[in-house]
Amino acid sequence: MVWGQILLLAYRLFGPLLKVTEKMKDNIKTKKEHS
């Protein structure tokens, strides 16, 4: 099925993006705590 390949591509593309956004959120939280 084509859907399987699309899901794999989406997972590979959005996986790293989600990790980056989580890191950015963590950085913002730590900055607020330190200030």
PERA-V809385 format. One record per residue. N is the residue number from 1. PHI is phi in whole degrees, -180 to 180 (* if undefined). PSI is psi in whole degrees, 0 to 359 (none if undefined). Layout:
BEGIN
n: {N N}
phi: {PHI PHI}
psi: {PSI PSI}
END
This chain:
BEGIN
n: {1 2 3 4 5 6 7 8 9 10 11 12 13 14 15 16 17 18 19 20 21 22 23 24 25 26 27 28 29 30 31 32 33 34 35}
phi: {* -72 -58 -59 -66 -63 -63 -63 -62 -61 -63 -66 -78 -85 -55 -61 -63 -64 -63 -65 -64 -63 -63 -63 -62 -62 -62 -63 -62 -64 -63 -65 -67 -70 -68}
psi: {146 329 322 315 320 317 320 314 314 318 316 326 314 337 302 323 318 320 319 316 322 318 318 318 317 318 318 318 313 321 317 321 319 321 none}
END
